[in-house]
Amino acid sequence: LENRITFWNQGAERIYGWSKAEALGREAATLLLREEPSKLEELRRSLTERGEWAGEMEGVTKDGRTVITQTRCTLILDDNRRPKSKLILNTDITERKQMEEQFLRAQRLESLGTMVSGIAHDLNNALAPIVIGVDLLREQSSSDSSQGVLDMIGTSAKRGSDMVKQMLTFARGGSSQKVRVDVVQLIREMSKIITDTFPKSVRCRTDLDSAGNSIIGVPTQLHQVLMNLSV
């Protein structure tokens, strides 16, 4: 009841890395746990009121790794029905939790891709009249100053349209079918995305062989690899 370890089996050795000789007599929370005091207070209160507690606990192994366990704690009584000790059974679920987190992250990215795709379509619809309008206004205006303003508007709209296309490329994901890809063109596209979207304190410089080389691959996956490396 003083939270000192009096029994330590082989399963505990496998999960936490401490041998029986190293663990016996040690204070359990200090040796094994990485939990907030509120979580430990919840466990203590549940044992007092109901004689048991079940839930997930975050612990630490002998070599400093984080381990997540499905924990069941039961109050053990003596012959006179008085509390004598606590029996704690732990199942290591670290790998399962990691897989769950990866799955949820993939779901979030998929949702984000859908949202970005919708926003990109809306932006494209908003930019299209600007691009068309600039061309019409050029035909009607002969003033050099007006032409300069129209050029600036047209360039900005075209740049916005290009960024929308880049967003759609990433959002759609594209086909997983391998095709011949121009490496130089691929890197130029990524350089433009990085220059347009990264903070201005980050400079992107490319050193490319103008002759270019082609490879067989999935364009959107190659885009993603280069983006991950750049990030």
Backbone bond lengths (Angstrom), bond angles and torsions (degrees), N, CA, C in turn:
res aa  C-N    CA-C-N  psi(-1)  N-CA   C-N-CA  omega(-1)  CA-C   N-CA-C  phi
1 L - - - 1.454 - - 1.524 112.18 -
2 E 1.332 117.53 -14.09 1.474 121.36 175.78 1.532 111.36 -87.34
3 N 1.348 115.38 11.32 1.470 122.09 177.96 1.528 113.29 68.26
4 R 1.316 116.94 22.79 1.468 119.89 175.42 1.524 109.53 -98.09
5 I 1.315 115.61 142.06 1.467 121.33 -173.81 1.525 110.24 -75.73
6 T 1.340 116.51 124.71 1.470 121.85 178.50 1.523 112.16 -116.49
7 F 1.350 116.38 -11.40 1.470 120.07 178.70 1.527 107.64 -145.18
8 W 1.343 115.83 134.86 1.474 121.11 -173.57 1.518 107.82 -147.88
9 N 1.354 116.95 111.21 1.465 118.40 -175.25 1.536 111.96 -99.54
10 Q 1.321 116.09 -176.68 1.462 120.69 -176.53 1.532 111.98 -67.05
11 G 1.342 116.49 -32.67 1.460 119.58 177.07 1.521 111.49 -61.33
12 A 1.331 115.71 -40.84 1.465 120.35 177.78 1.529 110.32 -64.78
13 E 1.335 116.67 -39.23 1.467 120.32 177.42 1.525 110.82 -60.52
14 R 1.354 116.52 -42.44 1.460 120.26 -178.45 1.534 111.26 -65.97
15 I 1.342 116.75 -41.23 1.459 119.80 -177.14 1.523 111.68 -70.76
16 Y 1.342 116.70 -47.65 1.463 120.14 -169.86 1.524 115.12 -102.48
17 G 1.339 117.07 -17.99 1.466 119.21 176.70 1.517 115.06 87.93
18 W 1.329 117.72 -10.03 1.467 120.49 178.09 1.529 109.24 -84.06
19 S 1.325 116.21 138.04 1.461 119.62 175.67 1.528 109.20 -77.46
20 K 1.326 115.20 167.67 1.464 120.23 179.24 1.522 111.11 -59.27
21 A 1.322 116.47 -43.35 1.466 120.78 -179.04 1.530 111.28 -63.73
22 E 1.332 116.34 -35.46 1.470 120.22 -179.27 1.528 112.29 -75.41
23 A 1.340 117.00 -30.90 1.463 120.53 -172.78 1.524 114.05 -88.28
24 L 1.337 117.84 -35.89 1.463 120.37 -174.83 1.523 111.51 -59.39
25 G 1.324 114.36 132.79 1.455 120.42 178.78 1.517 114.71 86.99
26 R 1.341 117.90 -12.23 1.467 120.66 -178.97 1.529 110.50 -79.81
27 E 1.321 116.35 155.09 1.463 121.80 177.25 1.523 108.00 -76.40
28 A 1.330 117.21 122.25 1.465 122.13 -168.31 1.522 112.82 -62.94
29 A 1.333 117.47 -48.89 1.465 120.14 -175.57 1.517 111.19 -62.06
30 T 1.328 117.28 -42.05 1.471 121.58 -179.23 1.523 110.65 -65.55
31 L 1.337 116.76 -40.29 1.468 121.14 -175.34 1.523 112.55 -76.50
32 L 1.346 117.76 -35.91 1.458 120.37 -164.54 1.518 116.33 -118.05
33 L 1.319 119.43 -24.86 1.459 120.02 -165.01 1.516 114.34 -105.74
34 R 1.357 113.49 151.78 1.454 122.14 172.59 1.531 108.29 -127.70
35 E 1.280 116.78 47.80 1.459 120.75 -174.56 1.525 111.53 -108.25
36 E 1.344 114.54 153.88 1.457 120.73 175.32 1.534 109.52 -69.03
37 P 1.356 116.88 149.01 1.473 119.62 177.97 1.528 112.54 -55.29
38 S 1.339 117.60 -32.67 1.463 120.62 -179.16 1.530 111.28 -62.61
39 K 1.349 116.87 -36.60 1.464 120.98 179.61 1.533 109.81 -67.70
40 L 1.326 117.14 -40.89 1.450 121.17 179.63 1.533 110.71 -68.64
41 E 1.336 116.48 -34.78 1.463 120.57 177.05 1.528 110.40 -66.68
42 E 1.340 116.70 -38.17 1.462 121.01 176.46 1.525 110.42 -61.75
43 L 1.340 116.25 -42.08 1.466 120.71 178.76 1.525 110.30 -63.03
44 R 1.337 116.48 -46.09 1.465 120.56 -178.66 1.528 111.53 -62.38
45 R 1.347 116.53 -42.71 1.458 120.94 -178.77 1.530 111.03 -65.79
46 S 1.329 116.84 -40.13 1.459 120.93 179.64 1.527 111.08 -65.66
47 L 1.342 116.70 -39.20 1.466 119.87 177.75 1.523 111.05 -63.55
48 T 1.337 115.08 -40.74 1.468 119.68 -178.99 1.522 111.17 -66.28
49 E 1.337 116.92 -42.01 1.462 121.16 -174.27 1.524 113.29 -84.41
50 R 1.329 117.24 -39.24 1.469 119.75 -172.48 1.524 113.76 -120.44
51 G 1.332 116.32 -11.69 1.456 119.38 178.45 1.515 114.40 82.59
52 E 1.346 116.87 4.74 1.469 119.29 178.66 1.525 110.30 -157.96
53 W 1.332 114.47 161.72 1.471 120.94 175.95 1.527 107.63 -151.65
54 A 1.339 116.69 142.85 1.467 120.93 177.36 1.514 108.81 -139.76
55 G 1.323 116.11 142.08 1.461 120.94 178.71 1.515 110.96 169.07
56 E 1.302 115.99 -171.64 1.466 121.33 178.66 1.524 109.90 -97.02
57 M 1.335 114.93 142.37 1.458 120.60 178.89 1.530 108.95 -129.86
58 E 1.324 115.50 145.13 1.459 120.71 176.14 1.522 108.28 -104.95
59 G 1.336 115.28 122.31 1.461 119.91 -177.58 1.516 111.68 -123.78
60 V 1.334 114.64 -175.43 1.459 120.55 -179.69 1.526 108.32 -135.04
61 T 1.325 115.66 138.41 1.458 120.29 -179.78 1.527 110.46 -87.08
62 K 1.309 115.51 175.90 1.461 121.16 -179.82 1.521 111.83 -60.02
63 D 1.354 116.51 -35.67 1.461 119.60 -179.17 1.532 112.61 -92.46
64 G 1.338 117.70 13.85 1.463 120.89 172.00 1.511 116.05 89.91
65 R 1.329 118.43 2.81 1.459 120.74 178.46 1.529 110.57 -76.59
66 T 1.321 114.86 148.61 1.465 120.12 175.21 1.524 109.02 -82.70
67 V 1.314 116.24 135.53 1.459 121.08 178.33 1.525 108.02 -130.95
68 I 1.329 116.18 135.27 1.460 121.58 178.68 1.530 107.96 -108.06
69 T 1.317 115.77 129.62 1.461 119.62 -177.99 1.523 111.37 -124.46
70 Q 1.337 114.50 147.73 1.466 120.59 166.94 1.519 105.19 -86.68
71 T 1.309 116.85 114.68 1.464 121.81 -169.04 1.528 111.17 -113.22
72 R 1.327 114.73 137.68 1.473 120.75 173.08 1.514 107.36 -128.52
73 C 1.325 115.77 121.06 1.462 121.60 -177.23 1.528 109.20 -115.96
74 T 1.329 116.71 128.87 1.471 121.71 -177.42 1.526 109.42 -126.85
75 L 1.315 116.10 137.03 1.461 121.22 177.86 1.526 109.03 -80.04
76 I 1.331 116.56 126.79 1.466 121.90 179.60 1.525 108.60 -98.96
77 L 1.333 117.05 131.95 1.466 122.74 -178.85 1.523 110.93 -105.77
78 D 1.331 115.97 152.02 1.466 119.83 175.85 1.532 109.78 -85.43
79 D 1.346 117.12 -172.34 1.468 121.01 -176.73 1.524 112.64 -63.64
80 N 1.322 116.11 -21.26 1.466 120.63 -178.97 1.529 111.50 -98.08
81 R 1.351 115.87 14.21 1.464 122.22 177.39 1.526 112.36 65.91
82 R 1.326 116.49 27.95 1.444 120.30 176.20 1.528 109.14 -105.01
83 P 1.346 118.26 144.80 1.474 121.03 -179.35 1.525 111.27 -56.81
84 K 1.327 115.55 130.52 1.463 120.51 -178.09 1.527 111.89 -116.46
85 S 1.332 115.84 -41.14 1.471 119.45 -177.30 1.522 109.21 -163.97
86 K 1.317 115.95 178.70 1.467 121.90 177.44 1.522 108.56 -121.11
87 L 1.326 115.20 131.88 1.462 120.57 175.76 1.532 108.24 -101.80
88 I 1.312 116.34 121.41 1.468 121.12 -177.44 1.524 109.20 -116.31
89 L 1.334 115.88 122.83 1.461 122.02 177.13 1.525 108.62 -111.84
90 N 1.312 116.52 122.45 1.466 121.77 -177.79 1.525 111.07 -116.66
91 T 1.334 115.39 136.47 1.465 121.89 171.91 1.523 108.06 -117.92
92 D 1.320 116.81 125.57 1.470 121.11 -178.46 1.531 109.78 -72.27
93 I 1.341 117.06 116.07 1.471 121.68 179.42 1.534 110.68 -119.88
94 T 1.324 117.09 21.38 1.465 121.33 -176.46 1.525 112.03 -56.97
95 E 1.337 116.15 -48.48 1.467 120.13 -177.76 1.527 111.28 -63.99
96 R 1.338 116.24 -39.96 1.462 119.88 179.67 1.529 110.93 -64.12
97 K 1.321 117.21 -41.76 1.464 120.97 179.56 1.524 111.21 -64.77
98 Q 1.336 115.95 -38.76 1.462 119.68 177.69 1.516 111.28 -63.24
99 M 1.342 116.60 -40.84 1.458 120.67 178.52 1.527 110.80 -65.86
100 E 1.348 116.83 -38.81 1.463 120.66 177.42 1.525 110.50 -62.32
101 E 1.336 116.76 -42.94 1.465 121.06 -179.68 1.531 110.59 -64.20
102 Q 1.337 116.80 -40.97 1.465 120.15 178.13 1.522 110.87 -63.26
103 F 1.330 116.37 -40.50 1.468 120.80 179.32 1.524 110.51 -64.57
104 L 1.344 117.08 -44.88 1.462 120.80 179.34 1.524 111.08 -65.10
105 R 1.338 116.60 -37.03 1.468 119.93 178.02 1.526 110.16 -64.90
106 A 1.337 115.98 -40.34 1.466 119.65 178.23 1.524 110.66 -64.30
107 Q 1.353 116.91 -39.36 1.463 120.65 177.28 1.527 111.06 -62.87
108 R 1.345 116.49 -41.87 1.465 120.24 179.69 1.519 110.80 -63.07
109 L 1.340 116.02 -42.12 1.464 120.00 179.94 1.523 110.97 -65.09
110 E 1.343 115.79 -38.25 1.463 119.73 178.77 1.531 110.04 -64.58
111 S 1.339 116.59 -41.97 1.468 120.95 178.03 1.525 110.38 -65.12
112 L 1.331 115.67 -40.69 1.468 119.78 179.15 1.520 110.65 -63.26
113 G 1.346 116.17 -40.09 1.461 120.18 178.68 1.522 111.63 -61.76
114 T 1.338 116.08 -41.52 1.466 120.08 177.94 1.523 110.84 -63.21
115 M 1.334 116.18 -42.87 1.460 120.55 -179.35 1.533 110.90 -65.74
116 V 1.343 116.37 -44.72 1.468 120.55 179.70 1.520 110.55 -61.38
117 S 1.342 115.83 -40.34 1.460 119.79 179.40 1.527 110.97 -60.44
118 G 1.343 116.46 -42.98 1.458 120.06 178.68 1.518 112.46 -64.65
119 I 1.339 116.36 -42.94 1.464 120.61 179.04 1.524 110.44 -63.54
120 A 1.340 115.92 -41.98 1.458 120.41 -179.08 1.532 111.38 -61.65
121 H 1.328 117.11 -41.10 1.474 120.58 178.30 1.532 110.47 -62.78
122 D 1.341 116.22 -41.91 1.461 120.11 178.94 1.528 110.99 -63.84
123 L 1.330 115.98 -42.04 1.468 119.82 178.52 1.527 111.07 -64.33
124 N 1.320 114.84 -40.36 1.469 119.23 179.62 1.530 110.64 -61.42
125 N 1.344 115.84 -41.63 1.469 120.19 178.33 1.526 111.37 -65.27
126 A 1.333 116.42 -33.50 1.463 120.07 179.84 1.529 111.45 -74.65
127 L 1.324 117.77 -31.67 1.467 121.73 -176.99 1.530 112.39 -81.86
128 A 1.330 117.05 -29.57 1.473 120.49 -175.60 1.529 112.89 -56.12
129 P 1.336 119.91 -47.18 1.473 118.90 179.10 1.522 113.18 -62.91
130 I 1.345 116.30 -31.73 1.473 119.45 179.30 1.521 110.08 -65.66
131 V 1.342 116.13 -46.75 1.470 120.25 -179.86 1.527 110.57 -61.39
132 I 1.324 117.17 -44.36 1.473 120.90 179.44 1.525 110.45 -66.50
133 G 1.349 116.42 -43.27 1.468 120.81 -178.65 1.507 113.26 -62.50
134 V 1.328 117.40 -37.16 1.476 120.89 179.37 1.529 110.13 -61.58
135 D 1.339 117.06 -44.11 1.471 120.38 179.51 1.526 111.41 -62.54
136 L 1.329 116.77 -40.60 1.471 120.41 179.19 1.535 110.91 -66.35
137 L 1.303 117.00 -41.99 1.469 121.12 -179.29 1.528 111.98 -66.82
138 R 1.341 116.54 -33.15 1.470 119.56 177.55 1.532 110.72 -59.97
139 E 1.334 115.35 -40.04 1.470 119.78 -178.79 1.526 111.98 -67.33
140 Q 1.324 116.68 -27.63 1.462 120.79 -175.93 1.524 113.52 -94.55
141 S 1.330 117.44 -12.23 1.466 120.49 -176.42 1.523 110.54 -113.30
142 S 1.315 115.94 134.67 1.470 121.02 177.72 1.523 111.84 -111.17
143 S 1.302 117.65 -7.07 1.465 122.00 -178.09 1.526 110.71 -71.49
144 D 1.366 115.59 133.79 1.469 119.71 178.94 1.525 111.38 -63.04
145 S 1.343 116.33 -39.17 1.464 119.26 -179.42 1.530 110.54 -65.78
146 S 1.315 116.24 -39.52 1.473 119.87 178.15 1.522 111.10 -65.57
147 Q 1.355 115.50 -40.56 1.461 119.38 178.82 1.526 110.32 -62.50
148 G 1.347 117.41 -37.55 1.462 120.84 178.79 1.518 111.92 -63.71
149 V 1.344 115.81 -42.82 1.465 120.20 178.26 1.523 110.52 -65.01
150 L 1.354 115.73 -41.88 1.464 119.53 179.92 1.526 111.45 -65.02
151 D 1.332 116.44 -38.08 1.460 120.07 177.34 1.535 110.43 -61.46
152 M 1.345 115.44 -42.42 1.460 120.14 -179.73 1.538 110.30 -63.99
153 I 1.345 116.10 -44.00 1.468 120.07 179.03 1.525 110.51 -63.64
154 G 1.343 116.15 -44.30 1.461 120.58 -179.38 1.514 111.84 -62.77
155 T 1.350 116.92 -42.18 1.466 120.83 179.58 1.522 110.87 -63.75
156 S 1.345 116.25 -43.24 1.470 120.08 179.84 1.523 110.98 -64.62
157 A 1.350 116.40 -42.82 1.459 119.73 179.75 1.526 111.19 -64.56
158 K 1.348 116.11 -40.63 1.469 120.15 179.27 1.534 110.23 -64.67
159 R 1.333 115.92 -41.31 1.473 119.70 178.74 1.526 109.86 -63.27
160 G 1.335 116.98 -42.11 1.461 120.50 177.21 1.514 111.53 -62.80
161 S 1.331 116.98 -40.38 1.460 121.22 179.28 1.526 110.87 -64.24
162 D 1.345 116.62 -40.65 1.469 120.50 178.27 1.524 110.63 -63.12
163 M 1.335 116.88 -41.02 1.463 120.14 179.40 1.528 110.86 -64.51
164 V 1.342 116.41 -37.73 1.463 120.29 177.55 1.527 110.11 -62.01
165 K 1.332 117.07 -43.12 1.470 120.67 178.93 1.525 110.65 -61.75
166 Q 1.338 116.12 -39.15 1.461 119.72 178.78 1.526 110.68 -65.24
167 M 1.340 116.78 -41.68 1.461 120.59 177.39 1.515 110.94 -60.24
168 L 1.334 116.71 -41.71 1.465 120.64 -179.23 1.523 111.21 -66.51
169 T 1.335 116.44 -36.51 1.467 120.31 178.59 1.514 110.54 -58.37
170 F 1.344 116.61 -44.39 1.462 120.76 -179.94 1.519 111.72 -73.67
171 A 1.341 116.16 -39.97 1.468 119.41 -175.80 1.515 112.34 -66.56
172 R 1.339 116.21 -40.44 1.468 120.01 -177.48 1.513 112.08 -71.19
173 G 1.339 116.46 -31.61 1.457 119.21 -177.83 1.515 112.28 80.70
174 G 1.307 117.12 -36.70 1.454 120.88 175.61 1.514 113.41 75.55
175 S 1.308 114.14 179.36 1.460 120.72 -179.53 1.522 110.28 -74.47
176 S 1.339 116.48 151.66 1.463 120.61 176.84 1.527 111.37 -90.33
177 Q 1.335 116.35 7.80 1.457 120.30 -179.77 1.524 110.13 -75.29
178 K 1.319 116.38 135.26 1.469 120.91 -179.26 1.521 110.13 -79.88
179 V 1.345 114.39 137.68 1.465 120.91 178.30 1.525 107.73 -136.84
180 R 1.329 115.75 172.57 1.466 119.41 176.65 1.527 108.96 -78.50
181 V 1.315 116.26 127.69 1.464 122.22 -174.82 1.524 109.81 -120.28
182 D 1.334 116.43 132.12 1.458 122.51 175.53 1.530 107.71 -80.12
183 V 1.332 116.54 112.53 1.468 120.91 -174.73 1.526 111.44 -63.27
184 V 1.332 117.03 -42.89 1.467 121.08 -178.54 1.531 110.09 -61.02
185 Q 1.330 116.52 -46.80 1.457 120.23 179.92 1.533 110.88 -63.31
186 L 1.334 115.82 -40.33 1.461 121.00 179.22 1.530 110.82 -59.00
187 I 1.340 116.23 -46.32 1.472 120.39 -177.86 1.523 110.65 -70.48
188 R 1.325 117.10 -34.95 1.465 119.30 176.45 1.528 111.04 -62.60
189 E 1.327 116.25 -42.22 1.466 120.08 177.82 1.526 110.78 -61.49
190 M 1.340 115.92 -44.45 1.458 119.27 -179.67 1.520 111.15 -66.26
191 S 1.329 117.05 -37.78 1.466 120.77 178.05 1.512 111.16 -60.17
192 K 1.336 116.12 -40.15 1.473 120.17 179.69 1.527 110.85 -67.59
193 I 1.334 116.25 -42.15 1.466 119.68 178.30 1.529 110.14 -60.82
194 I 1.321 116.09 -45.70 1.468 120.91 -178.33 1.530 110.30 -63.44
195 T 1.338 116.10 -44.77 1.461 120.34 179.78 1.522 111.42 -62.30
196 D 1.322 116.76 -38.44 1.469 121.33 -177.45 1.524 113.00 -76.42
197 T 1.332 117.24 -31.52 1.470 119.42 -168.84 1.530 114.56 -110.61
198 F 1.338 118.50 -26.49 1.459 119.60 -179.58 1.533 109.61 -74.93
199 P 1.341 118.17 160.18 1.473 120.28 175.87 1.528 110.94 -56.07
200 K 1.332 115.36 147.89 1.469 119.75 -176.98 1.526 112.37 -65.60
201 S 1.337 117.30 -16.13 1.467 120.37 177.17 1.527 111.79 -74.18
202 V 1.343 116.34 -10.99 1.469 121.41 179.24 1.522 108.90 -102.41
203 R 1.328 115.92 123.29 1.460 120.08 178.50 1.524 109.50 -101.93
204 C 1.317 115.36 139.61 1.470 120.65 177.59 1.529 108.32 -111.82
205 R 1.307 116.54 122.38 1.464 121.18 179.41 1.527 108.68 -125.23
206 T 1.324 116.52 132.73 1.468 120.33 179.21 1.526 109.64 -116.07
207 D 1.307 114.82 148.54 1.464 121.26 177.60 1.531 106.18 -128.03
208 L 1.339 116.00 98.54 1.456 120.68 -170.23 1.530 111.95 -118.68
209 D 1.311 114.65 145.02 1.456 121.35 171.19 1.533 107.27 -79.81
210 S 1.314 116.72 115.96 1.467 120.42 -174.13 1.526 112.48 -60.84
211 A 1.344 116.66 -23.51 1.469 119.66 179.78 1.528 111.05 -64.99
212 G 1.336 115.23 -35.09 1.467 119.87 176.78 1.518 112.96 78.87
213 N 1.292 115.04 155.87 1.457 122.91 175.59 1.511 108.61 -136.41
214 S 1.333 116.78 149.89 1.460 119.74 178.40 1.519 109.39 -115.13
215 I 1.320 114.38 149.56 1.464 121.12 177.68 1.522 108.17 -133.80
216 I 1.321 116.47 167.11 1.453 121.68 175.29 1.526 107.47 -100.38
217 G 1.331 116.72 122.90 1.465 119.36 -179.24 1.512 111.43 -172.07
218 V 1.342 115.53 -178.40 1.461 122.72 177.31 1.527 107.50 -98.09
219 P 1.351 118.51 111.80 1.471 121.10 -173.40 1.519 114.71 -52.95
220 T 1.343 117.29 -47.35 1.465 118.78 -176.37 1.530 111.97 -67.10
221 Q 1.336 116.55 -32.69 1.464 118.90 177.40 1.533 110.56 -69.75
222 L 1.332 116.02 -38.72 1.470 119.66 177.52 1.534 110.42 -66.17
223 H 1.337 116.05 -39.96 1.482 120.01 173.66 1.521 110.00 -55.20
224 Q 1.346 115.81 -46.44 1.450 120.03 -175.30 1.526 111.19 -66.24
225 V 1.333 117.23 -39.48 1.468 121.04 178.63 1.525 109.90 -60.85
226 L 1.345 116.63 -47.88 1.456 120.05 -179.26 1.531 111.44 -64.69
227 M 1.334 116.78 -38.22 1.460 119.93 177.58 1.531 111.20 -64.63
228 N 1.345 116.42 -42.70 1.470 119.71 178.89 1.529 110.58 -61.35
229 L 1.329 117.18 -43.63 1.461 121.49 179.10 1.529 110.70 -62.34
230 S 1.323 116.02 -41.22 1.461 120.32 -178.55 1.525 111.21 -68.39
231 V 1.338 116.17 -41.71 1.470 120.05 178.37 1.519 110.54 -61.78
